[in-house]
Amino acid sequence: MALPSAAIRTLLRAGDSSLLSPARSADEPPLTVPRDPAREAARRELSKRMYHEDDPSLFQRALDAFWDWLDKLFNAASTATPGGALGLAVIILAVLAVLGALWWRLGTPRRQPTSSAALFDDRPRNAADHRAAAEAHAAQGHWNQAVQERMRALVRALEERALLDARPGRTADEAAAEAGRALPDHTDRLRTAAHDFDDVTYGGRSATEQSYHRIAELDRDLERTKPQLAASSANTAPNTRQGAAE
């Protein structure tokens, strides 16, 4: 790189000044400057900002270093791979294809719930309130909230019918298990609804329109279903009276 004129002048002043001797008297000895002071003077001159205005920024230098490292890494990998750079490219494409197939087959990784939380929050609402909220969310396509509210409506309706005791802190799985004992014909559907609720609320999954309509249909069916407990009480009542009469 050509040195700036100012730097050249400094070097001339700091270096061997015998080059300037023609301008001096022939009787005067040439002026000389020791090497170390001359080098220091040149360093100070070249360190001035005016000579570094076009230098690359720190980010640009870091980026250049990264690309240099990546280029060396790629060259080393292509050298060790059969087929050179083409073989390495084929291997990379094959790995990406496998990862894409696994992603498509398994879907987005889901966060598994670490524990079961309470089904209801602290706001006391009846089954009709939860159903209205569920329908409002469903009308807007908010299926996660719709599934949550419909499951709460289902459980609250069972509490209002005294098929479940109104117990704070109950989880969806616990509600499904307890309701299944009074409504055994719907045990599997209750368990599925509880799993849908847990997946949406604690598992990080997204609900679908089908899952919402499945819980809504179960909610309507339970309203029309008579509990087995009531039927069992009715069947045992005549036997009790008969035994007492005998």
Disulfide bonds with the S-S distance in Angstrom:
none
